[in-house]
Each structure stands twice: as C-alpha cells, then as structure tokens.
C-alpha cells in the first residue's frame, strides 16, 4: 500500500487504494472504527459508490468507495474544505496507512 494524495476534487483526497474492492473498503472502515474510534454518521450506498461520513478530530470527512476509482478519504465539503480539513485528511491517511501496512505484515508472517 502506498499513500497517494490528489486535489482534483478541489480539496485534498487521500487515495487509500486505487484498485481496492468492497472487502478492503470494509476493512478500512473497521480499522477506522476500532483503532481511531470513528463513528460513521451518514452512510450512502449506491450501485457503484459508497460514501460514509464521519468526524475525525473535529473535522467532517468522508470515506469513499468507487468501483472505478477505489478507496479514498476526503473532506466532506470538498470544494469548500478548509486548509485544516485537508491537513486532517493527510494526518489520518498517514496513520491509517501505517496501521494497514503493519496489519498486512502480520498476515504475511
């Protein structure tokens, strides 16, 4: 897993996996819930996308899944996101990457 950041939405979007499937989306959601004490407040599940909103350190963020683009996290407000919201995305994504990578290493060993 390699963290990628992009700004095509008008905010910072952290790409968790550009080819991740539903199983990995639920794994990421589980890690966020258990390891980061995240509670998902608004869940929108469509045919080809899933958006689950949550708060992280006072910032409204969205865990996103798309069958076309994979799994990512971005500020819920996207284009109206504040700089501190974008920084929260980077902080969370870095911690999440570390957690998922260490989990993968344990499963391989």
C-alpha positions as CSV (number, residue, x, y, z in Angstrom):
1,X,0.0,0.0,0.0
2,X,1.3,3.4,-0.9
3,X,-0.5,6.6,0.0
4,X,-1.3,9.0,-2.8
5,X,-2.7,12.5,-2.5
6,X,-4.6,14.3,-5.2
7,X,-6.5,17.6,-5.4
8,X,-8.8,17.1,-8.4
9,X,-12.0,17.4,-6.2
10,X,-10.9,20.9,-5.0
11,X,-9.6,19.5,-1.7
12,X,-7.0,17.0,-0.6
13,X,-8.1,13.5,-1.3
14,X,-6.0,10.6,0.1
15,X,-6.1,7.6,-2.1
16,X,-6.0,4.5,0.2
17,X,-6.2,2.0,-2.7
18,X,-6.9,2.9,-6.4
19,X,-7.9,-0.7,-7.1
20,X,-9.4,-1.7,-3.8
21,X,-12.6,-3.7,-3.6
22,X,-15.5,-3.8,-1.2
23,X,-13.7,-6.2,1.1
24,X,-10.9,-3.7,1.5
25,X,-13.3,-0.8,1.9
26,X,-15.0,-2.6,4.9
27,X,-11.5,-3.5,6.3
28,X,-10.6,0.2,6.2
29,X,-13.9,1.2,7.8
30,X,-13.3,-1.4,10.5
31,X,-9.8,-0.1,11.3
32,X,-11.2,3.5,11.4
33,X,-14.0,2.4,13.8
34,X,-11.9,0.3,16.1
35,X,-8.4,1.9,16.0
36,X,-9.4,5.5,15.6
37,X,-12.8,5.5,17.4
38,X,-14.6,6.8,14.3
39,X,-18.4,6.7,14.2
40,X,-20.0,6.8,10.8
41,X,-22.9,9.3,10.8
42,X,-24.2,9.3,7.3
43,X,-24.0,6.2,5.0
44,X,-24.9,6.4,1.4
45,X,-24.6,3.2,-0.5
46,X,-25.3,3.3,-4.3
47,X,-24.8,0.8,-7.0
48,X,-21.2,1.8,-7.8
49,X,-20.2,4.1,-5.0
50,X,-20.3,4.2,-1.2
51,X,-19.8,7.4,0.9
52,X,-19.7,7.2,4.7
53,X,-19.3,10.4,6.6
54,X,-17.5,10.7,9.9
55,X,-15.8,13.1,12.3
56,X,-12.0,13.0,13.0
57,X,-10.6,15.4,15.5
58,X,-13.5,17.8,14.8
59,X,-13.3,17.6,11.0
60,X,-16.0,16.2,8.8
61,X,-14.5,13.6,6.4
62,X,-15.8,11.1,4.0
63,X,-14.7,7.5,3.4
64,X,-15.4,6.9,-0.3
65,X,-15.5,3.7,-2.4
66,X,-16.0,3.6,-6.2
67,X,-15.8,0.5,-8.3
68,X,-13.9,2.7,-10.8
69,X,-11.5,4.7,-8.6
70,X,-11.0,2.6,-5.4
71,X,-11.0,3.8,-1.8
72,X,-10.2,7.3,-0.6
73,X,-10.8,9.8,2.2
74,X,-11.6,13.5,1.7
75,X,-13.2,16.4,3.5
76,X,-17.0,16.1,3.2
77,X,-17.3,19.7,2.0
78,X,-14.9,19.1,-0.9
79,X,-14.5,22.4,-2.7
80,X,-15.4,24.4,0.5
81,X,-13.0,22.5,2.6
82,X,-10.7,24.5,4.9
83,X,-7.0,24.0,4.9
84,X,-7.2,22.4,8.4
85,X,-9.7,19.9,7.0
86,X,-7.2,19.0,4.2
87,X,-4.4,18.6,6.8
88,X,-6.7,16.3,8.9
89,X,-7.1,14.1,5.8
90,X,-3.3,13.8,5.4
91,X,-2.8,13.1,9.1
92,X,-5.5,10.4,9.2
93,X,-4.4,8.8,5.9
94,X,-0.8,8.6,7.2
95,X,-1.8,6.9,10.4
96,X,-4.2,4.7,8.6
97,X,-1.5,3.7,6.0
98,X,0.8,2.8,8.9
99,X,-1.9,0.7,10.6
100,X,-2.9,-1.1,7.4
101,X,0.7,-1.8,6.4
102,X,1.6,-3.3,9.8
103,X,-1.6,-5.4,9.6
104,X,-0.6,-6.7,6.2
105,X,2.9,-7.6,7.5
106,X,1.3,-9.6,10.4
107,X,-0.9,-11.5,7.9
108,X,2.0,-12.4,5.7
109,X,4.3,-13.6,8.6
